[in-house]
Amino acid sequence: MLQTFLLAFVLAIVLVALIIGAYFYINTRSPPYLHDIPTKDAFVVVTGAASGIGKSTVDLLVAKKCFVFALDLNETLLKESFGDNKQVKIVTVNIANTDQVKEAASVIEQTLSQKKAKLAGLVNCAGVLYREYCGLVETDESEMNRMFGVNVFGLIRMTNAMYPLLGKNASIVNIASIAALIGLPFMSYYSATKFAVRGYSDTLRREFLGMHRVSCVEPGGTISNIAAHTPVVRETSILKDKVGSMFKVLMGDGEPTMQPSSAVAQVIVSCLFSSNAPAHVFADFWNMRVKFFLSHAFGTYLFDSTLEKAYTKPDDEFNKKYSLNKALAGKSE
Ligand SMILES: NC(=O)c1ccc[n+]([C@@H]2O[C@H](COP(=O)([O-])OP(=O)(O)OC[C@H]3O[C@@H](n4cnc5c(N)ncnc54)[C@H](O)[C@@H]3O)[C@@H](O)[C@H]2O)c1
């Protein structure tokens, strides 16, 4: 009797361990991309192409023999990066401006019709972050409009403008963020824009089933220029004394480890050229994927209670360190 009970107990434990292991494996591994769509002479539009993740994506597409329309607001950087490249056509555009997007679309359309081609892909990568960290209730309306104007409405505007130029079974890759998976204090409206991108991508994918493929790539911390312009936490912010505690909880005691933008570009290009591209990919180091999976598995409890505890003991050393924005300031690759 005791033996049967022990055997059933051990079997139950093994079964539970197998289920947890399988769930864990499925949620933390990189998806097995098929890479079954030819890249040679494929025409791809990339926004935010002058720097960071967008630039690395253009570089990788060029290496794979694609022809790339590199779109960005920053003409100087575009010219510096791709001025002489025969596989790249640079198009200066502010995606927050409807007329400029229409103009860019007509330039792209003309080039495509000269080459008798259609677009194989669109990568919506252009994005902006807070200029100055502060709480949700303190964010200026202009800053709120700027972030939504580029990250959400600009991305939608570009998708609408490029849609008529897409070839059969084309791919759209939208860049959200880890901030689309977890609402990050101090990056509140940025987080809200990225949640919006994630939701938009999800619907677009379902509407396009059988027509085009849509993936949403959600990168973790990545070396780029995006945070280089974010100066400090606002001196008068109600959250000023909490910033150190928050970054300590998020990133640990040491300097944060950020992935190179080329790693995210690999994920983007794999999504573009794989017929089994996933709906969502959290692009980060495997240990970050595990950390994130575990914090999700425990619901909001683990993260929130750790934050709450940390908030009660302001950490002056960390506040000083992170209010100087060392946590996120990136170097351009
Ligand atoms: N760097 C990170 O840690 C990180 C993490 C998650 C998600 N992301 C997202 O990745 C994307 C790329 O960011 P990045 O880190 O490479 O930053 P980045 O600043 O290096 O590149 C962003 C590019 O977008 C361009 N851009 C900004 N506003 C524009 C506009 N209105 N019209 C046209 N171009 C415009 C900029 O000129 C810049 O070249 C963004 O959507 C960002 O939110 C970045």
The ligand as a Gaussian input file, in Angstrom:
#p B3LYP/6-31G(d) Opt

LIG

0 1
 N       17.366000      50.405000     -27.387000
 C       16.560000      49.710000     -26.602000
 O       16.902000      49.344000     -25.461000
 C       15.194000      49.304000     -27.109000
 C       14.504000      48.320000     -26.393000
 C       13.254000      47.949000     -26.843000
 C       12.712000      48.525000     -27.971000
 N       13.392000      49.470000     -28.647000
 C       12.744000      50.053000     -29.840000
 O       13.566000      49.804000     -30.970000
 C       13.318000      50.802000     -31.960000
 C       14.639000      51.366000     -32.447000
 O       15.255000      52.078000     -31.389000
 P       16.817000      52.127000     -31.161000
 O       17.067000      51.631000     -29.793000
 O       17.556000      51.527000     -32.287000
 O       17.008000      53.721000     -31.093000
 P       17.788000      54.757000     -32.009000
 O       17.482000      56.105000     -31.437000
 O       19.213000      54.365000     -32.112000
 O       17.070000      54.629000     -33.431000
 C       15.784000      55.151000     -33.667000
 C       15.770000      55.830000     -35.022000
 O       14.440000      56.293000     -35.278000
 C       14.539000      57.547000     -35.902000
 N       13.318000      58.324000     -35.713000
 C       12.847000      58.841000     -34.564000
 N       11.722000      59.541000     -34.788000
 C       11.479000      59.461000     -36.108000
 C       10.475000      59.994000     -36.955000
 N        9.501000      60.770000     -36.467000
 N       10.516000      59.693000     -38.272000
 C       11.515000      58.935000     -38.781000
 N       12.499000      58.423000     -38.032000
 C       12.493000      58.684000     -36.718000
 C       15.725000      58.226000     -35.221000
 O       16.240000      59.299000     -36.014000
 C       16.688000      57.067000     -35.064000
 O       17.579000      56.978000     -36.157000
 C       12.408000      51.849000     -31.298000
 O       11.088000      51.632000     -31.712000
 C       12.553000      51.551000     -29.815000
 O       11.424000      51.942000     -29.091000
 C       14.633000      49.881000     -28.251000

